């Protein structure tokens, strides 16, 4: 089939996520047919540098021999077997290997399929935990998260989210949550300096915990970086302060490391940078190296213990998915985890993070670059109409989208968050390719924002 034939069928039958479909049918969207290293190749043979690591999940590149081999070997055994009443070898081996890489105390791995379901499971575990814990059973029905948060697209994860563009349509479906002000703000509310706003955010969070004492089951946070909110980087020490407050007020800390985990902030987990151990940890995206759908919600022994009793006690966690602990995905995940050591991936992240920081300084005086935010290899470049007063471009101008199209013409694939241009190279992407990605991105910004 020709590219034109495929695009026609795509327009006729495929509903793309987060995509205005009327426009999708008008644009010549690349149809990807192959991957090689850190490039994707379309049906016309054009090569594109994968600048967002296939939506923040690819770790080691495409067609990685070790991961390919692990999946093929597993195919010779079994492709899928349920974890309901059975176990399988890859899910056992990966869980054991993963726990060795996590902060101490996080020992119980509950599998699911994607980041949203990892968060959804964490919310239900926290809700049920307080009803069943031996020390003081109680009903807690509230969750706290940041304003501007994004934790996924299932109803529970949307309830703890806070991006109006994504979530306002579904307000009638959502359960009540409390939003605390995020300290990672580019545009400060009137009357605040950066220092006074940070103090205000801490005080507000303390007030929320105090005023809802005994009602809050969990605080959900993306450690260090709010990804889909626009790569908003929290002030140093903020995560550790949140951990102190949750302990003080007997609230479970749920760390959503779906985007920040597996090396993207510079360490294996973002939590490690402030020596924080959450009560529940949510992982996905990079967990399988970007190969197959897999997620995990990891609990401490204390949380897990609240679910242990004889069957008649009714404390079972009645939650699960058909493909929970899929052997193929777990085999890929185990191979990917082993490559972190073999390929010294975190050393590469440190080098490429410094490279990105150096390159981003080139945009410091750009008249339409309002803010540059970076943590590790997660970077966001916020484009504005006027740098001095931080005024944005009109949404109808679709400046971010136009930059993406310009980058595509230069051989780089990007995905914006509104008018925030995101750089998200794979953790294992070599420095010369990261340098090439920066060059193509900056040129695309200049093409559109003259």
Steps between C-alpha positions, in 0.01 A plus 500: 500500500618853428541763771197676355293180529605453861422860590156466345428191708641670808266795450206269440546271798760600763405741780828647628548601865521868601454593135259740323388246243378751243852635476654151510326423173644812338863447599746264341570304815804272475407132499772323697610166363831433678739609772876491514699612799357837601331569167156415362450438130182570304349325200676742263839416648543828691689473829406697809690542825263390778512816711227402748608137538167378358296693757755482782523120514791389282819452700768318297387575145311291246582143397727446798652153451485399868133594540404356161668173600326487837159539335575239232624254762186554704283446191650152482360439851163676539369841394244548774370332811280659764623587850154423640566169674826440311853641489748532214879506492565844342264685735671339802852566378430860402324585826796365699752688284300823512467497879882479527522831310240682709535686831485264798154405620328499160460124461155408367447528123147522361500485119270680257520631143579874488564810707134582552424153634806512726364818660145362505619194692691721745189707573292190570773343713529817711123528536469138612813511718355744753185292536699185574818599682530336838624802698203730439240414233316804368320627192705745296356619172714797394809523285726804459702588192653808337320753289590437137572134573474220247487140621326321212170470319292243690227647721692466826824637360311787335338578836842571649604689187458871446549600135175664392561448129517123555269454796223762520271314258481207742439697820165332559663156505772577753520452876588791725870577553695790647748697291801656669683782319801376307828674585623444144333803342635708212235770538470593869171621648488880553682623807744210533873469453655163429604467866167608650306278261701194601427575866133550413480159333647326803264687733199411284593133495537504878160671527339236276636217714396671823149590387433150365671304775397134496327535161789482251604160366785613280703782352584433134812665359726480198838522674717797394328563165137546396530355152182560301443828685785637288819352652455706817796443734438516874738700722780298664393344828130520424451125465673433832281762667187332360622167639539660845147641487341174390672313782399766752136477393488122445429527127631253243743649250431375147792569267397503134833429329339389175677784315791572735619145565765293322768764484329800348574741786861381539449219752318170462206649692441870556420426868860396559625858456337607826527164679122459499333161533130515406234266633384417148705536183349504149714400203435453128625659173870403515438185702523269196752715316214643296417165340175366645219624728588439864461683829559437867370640825749417774395506866682481831457200726291715736248583228499145367446361848158664527376265227618177665235290673295188451277512188181528706626830649444670163828692495603385152595769249230433240669670209687377195537489124498226240861561397634559852860375517507409130804273445614671179491846658673378816772328294560828316504689831756266653728535196462878512584509871815297443608743227502787749813348652651346190472819291562744790181684411501733800855611419377586152207696648739709708705584191203578277328702775804728519505524120131598487557762772787653299298503180190648665703804606505596131130586532536720808464826306251380241215756494231229487646256752334589827631223721739205477450214744718193533555207732731232367401429142148639549488850352222745419536819295201730551431725203330836558393799295674743736788395721480809724139462612475121447198543273423179309426447134132463416400131501366532147852576376610146602858613529618186676344280234662704223840460665446124505423502127812708434711258704351208309609662173851510651491131589406514870179378663367714788170525687399830664300572812310799367774753430755318713744316278609180672841342459497144631782296348526135600729454801744297290507739202867580423617862554557573126136414424377707796706788362340446158155500662569834669622652173188390309268618779659844535494548122130406494427755774678765294308395189167568671580770761688756293 
